[in-house]
Every structure is written in C-alpha cells, then in structure tokens.
Amino acid sequence: MGGQAQHLPVPRHRVEFQASYDPGDPTDNEIYFGDARVAAQPVTSTLTYKVNRTKVREGDTLVVTGKVTWPAGHGPVAGTRVFLRTYYESAYNAQAKTDASGKFTVRAKIRGYDNEFVVFSAPKDYYIAGAGKDLPVKNVTRPAGGSVTP
C-alpha cells in the first residue's frame, strides 16, 4: 500500500420513524399518518471474548464469555443481547444478555453438524452498531466412517 492509509466506507444505518394522529372525533375514521427515514452513522461498539475450548465434539458445551462496550454517553450497555451461532440456521438459538458492565456468558450444546462459530451483539439502540467475531473453534466430531468432518 506504499504507506498510505486505506479508508474504508463507514457503515450507515437507516432509522425509520412512523406516527399516526387522530385529530378529532374518534368515530369519523380520520387518521393522519407520517413516516420519516433518517440516515444515521452509528456509534462503534466492541466485543471481546474467551472460549472454553477451540476443539469441540458433538455433545460438548461451548462456553463463550466476554464483554460488549461502547463510548460513554451513549446509554447503558446492560441488557444488550449477545448471540452464539454454531450453524447458519442457528443464529438465535444460543443467546444471553449483558450485565451492567457489559459482561456476558453464552452457551451452546454442540451438534455433529455445527461448523460455523460466531459471536455477535445486538444493541437495543439503533444508533449503536453491533459487533461480531468469528471464533477459533473447530468441530472435530468423527462420523461413523471414522474421518473428521470438514
């Protein structure tokens, strides 16, 4: 890169607000609706983690502990949902909420076909971007044929 900084596009979120208003007699069925979409640059959050093991087998329990943070002044981190995905269809099966300091523990019982290990956060505030990390975990369950699953 020749020493030049690489500038990546800043992610943008769209926040949509909807409202309805009844200006008078509730029996006249006159209701006004409005909506607005606002482009927002979310505050960056971070997610740090530790796993209890990097090689798992069917029947094991994968435990991920960690912490979600964001800059002060952007509301409490308590109650932020954290998800542990072990397979592309199981994104919301294993989840936890952060405590007042942002710490979490999330667990998943490993199945023989689990092959994608990702932890990610979902802040309640639309102006705070969630964070995600690929985990250094591999499923080494051996099928009946004796070879290691991919």
Beta strands, then each sheet from edge to edge (+ up, - down):
strand 1: 13-21
strand 2: 32-40
strand 3: 46-51
strand 4: 55-56
strand 5: 61-69
strand 6: 81-85
strand 7: 94-97
strand 8: 103-109
strand 9: 118-122
strand 10: 132-134
strand 11: 138-139
sheet 1: 1+ 2-
sheet 2: 3+ 5- 8+
sheet 3: 4+ 11+
sheet 4: 7+ 6- 9+ 10-
end
